[in-house]
Every structure is written in C-alpha cells, then in structure tokens.
C-alpha cells in the first residue's frame, strides 16, 4: 500500500498565503474528493504537490511512502508515481501524443516497454475511452476540443498507471457524454494500487465516480471531512451553510 501524506502544508503566491496548514492523507485504493469555494486553495494544492514553480512552499511536508516530495524536482515527482490532470491542459506542438505518452511510461521503467505491447495497450485504452485512434498521431492537445483534451489527460493517466492521480477540475466544461467517458476511465483505474484526489466544484462528477472520502476546503485548510453524503449535503446547502456552521467567513476568498 502506498500513502500520500500532506502535513501542515503552507503555500503562498506573490507573498499571499493560500494554503494555511493543510492536512490530508490518501492511501492507495482510495478515491478522495476535495470541494470548496473559489479561492479556497484547491488548485494551489494540486500545483504544490506537483511542484509548480510559481508557488512558494512556506512550511509543512508532502510525503510519498515516507519520502519527502518537496525535495524532488517536477520530473522526479512524476517518476515517483504522481500524476496531475490539469484543468486547462497545455498544448505541445510538434510532439505526437503517442510519443509523449511512450516517453512518460519509459521514464518510469528500468527497461523500455516493448513497442508492440505499448501500441496494443494504447489502442485498447483509446478504444475504451471512445477516442479516434488517429488522435494518437496528433500533437499533444494541439487543436483538441476541451472534451478531447480532458479525455487525453485520462488516456495518459491510464497508460502511465501512477500511484496517485490528482484530477484538477477534470469535469470543467464537459458535456454529460464526455463526463461519463472520463468517469469511466477513472473507475477503470480504481484498485488497490491506485489512489486518486479529485478536485471539483460539483456533485455531478461524484454521481459517476463515488468517492471514499470527501473533504471541504475553506480559507486554505480542510475544514470538514466525510463520505459521499457530505458532497450531497453541500449540493443542497451550498458553502454558505457550512461556513456559517463553522464560523468561517467567505467574504475574503477570491
């Protein structure tokens, strides 16, 4: 079993404190959802885990199986088993999707994956995600629609098979059909060797990916944790009801 353990994490950007002592532990085999209002620090958490250079870690630790992630470079974090599916995936002109994914897989292996094994897995995974096989020869996300970009993120996750995936608003901008396909990919990964942190605003994604644990973030911290019923309560009451119960002001969150 692998463990991603975030302890008292404090992160700032442009000298503004965003995360203010966040604690969170995820074990392989578990799917966690993080919800919260705009400005709560959800995407900052994802970026800090993966080492985005514009975020300054002021304190705390991120441990992956006891190893300090904060001491690793971005590529080392990926090789250690962390994966981020971004809200706004970047385009990489000039690099075919198939070559990009193959390089990412081989970077984590002592020996390169045999080419025919790779091609077979890629074709099967793309068919599972209802993707046109020709997309593998297109440059990474170059000219892709929003839904195609999100599907491509899930394709990468399924091919790379990380220990932990962080999905940052993977449902943003998706229609219901694309949402179902993306959710199908995440559910296919579910198992004892895979853990997932889903960052989302909306209950609708959690109708298709049932979380084991739901966390509510406000003002840079996890303020409430529960099971799937917590997300449904949030859908019914909104953040205002929970913030008033906890005595937390939402006025200054951007």
Rosetta blueprint (number, residue, H / E / L):
1 X L
2 X L
3 X E
4 X E
5 X E
6 X E
7 X E
8 X E
9 X E
10 X E
11 X E
12 X E
13 X E
14 X L
15 X L
16 X E
17 X E
18 X E
19 X E
20 X E
21 X E
22 X E
23 X E
24 X E
25 X E
26 X E
27 X E
28 X L
29 X L
30 X L
31 X E
32 X E
33 X E
34 X E
35 X E
36 X E
37 X L
38 X L
39 X L
40 X L
41 X L
42 X H
43 X H
44 X H
45 X H
46 X H
47 X H
48 X H
49 X H
50 X H
51 X L
52 X L
53 X L
54 X L
55 X L
56 X E
57 X E
58 X E
59 X E
60 X E
61 X E
62 X E
63 X E
64 X E
65 X L
66 X L
67 X E
68 X E
69 X H
70 X H
71 X H
72 X L
73 X L
74 X H
75 X H
76 X H
77 X H
78 X H
79 X H
80 X H
81 X L
82 X E
83 X E
84 X E
85 X E
86 X L
87 X L
88 X L
89 X L
90 X L
91 X L
92 X E
93 X E
94 X E
95 X E
96 X E
97 X H
98 X H
99 X H
100 X H
101 X H
102 X H
103 X H
104 X H
105 X H
106 X H
107 X L
108 X L
109 X L
110 X L
111 X L
112 X L
113 X L
114 X L
115 X H
116 X H
117 X H
118 X H
119 X H
120 X H
121 X H
122 X H
123 X H
124 X H
125 X H
126 X H
127 X H
128 X H
129 X L
130 X L
131 X L
132 X L
133 X H
134 X H
135 X H
136 X H
137 X H
138 X L
139 X E
140 X E
141 X L
142 X L
143 X L
144 X L
145 X L
146 X H
147 X H
148 X H
149 X H
150 X H
151 X H
152 X H
153 X H
154 X H
155 X H
156 X H
157 X H
158 X H
159 X H
160 X H
161 X L
162 X L
163 X L
164 X E
165 X E
166 X E
167 X E
168 X E
169 X L
170 X L
171 X L
172 X L
173 X L
174 X L
175 X L
176 X H
177 X H
178 X H
179 X H
180 X H
181 X H
182 X H
183 X H
184 X H
185 X H
186 X H
187 X H
188 X H
189 X H
190 X L
191 X E
192 X L
193 X L
194 X E
195 X E
196 X E
197 X E
198 X E
199 X E
200 X L
201 X L
202 X L
203 X H
204 X H
205 X H
206 X H
207 X L
208 X L
209 X L
210 X L
211 X L
212 X L
213 X E
214 X E
215 X E
216 X E
217 X E
218 X E
219 X L
220 X L
221 X E
222 X E
223 X E
224 X E
225 X E
226 X E
227 X L
228 X H
229 X H
230 X H
231 X H
232 X H
233 X H
234 X H
235 X H
236 X H
237 X H
238 X H
239 X H
240 X H
241 X H
242 X H
243 X H
244 X H
245 X H
246 X H
247 X L
248 X L
249 X L
250 X L
251 X L
252 X L
253 X L
254 X L
